[in-house]
Amino acid sequence: MVFKIEWTLNARLDRKEIFIYWNNSNKSNIYSRKLNAIFNKHIESLLRITLLGKPTDYDEIRFLIVGDYLIFYKINLNIISILKIWDSRQNPNKIPDLLKD
């Protein structure tokens, strides 16, 4: 089966906020571009191995560990939806609220 990657609005906003943070922190976008390439590399690997990520307690939601970030995704038919990018240095009790949508 051929899969397609789809970014939800929440995931796109998460990625944008992460890059803005690093751009401001480093006064450069070099790290953000490298981080984006790393995110994309891991997400593209899902096209070959859809169950690569670890399962969660939520139906059909899995996550990839990418450095300090968790990328949550869900597979629905032939679409892999990227749901959320979450900085794992935050309080883990926030995760259930993040995945309710």
Secondary structure, 3 states (H helix, E strand, C coil): CCCEEEECHHHHHHHHHHHHHHHHHHCCCHHHHHHHHHHHHHHHHCCCCCCCCEECCCCCEEEEEECCEEEEEEEECCEEEEEEEEECCCCHHHHHHHCCC
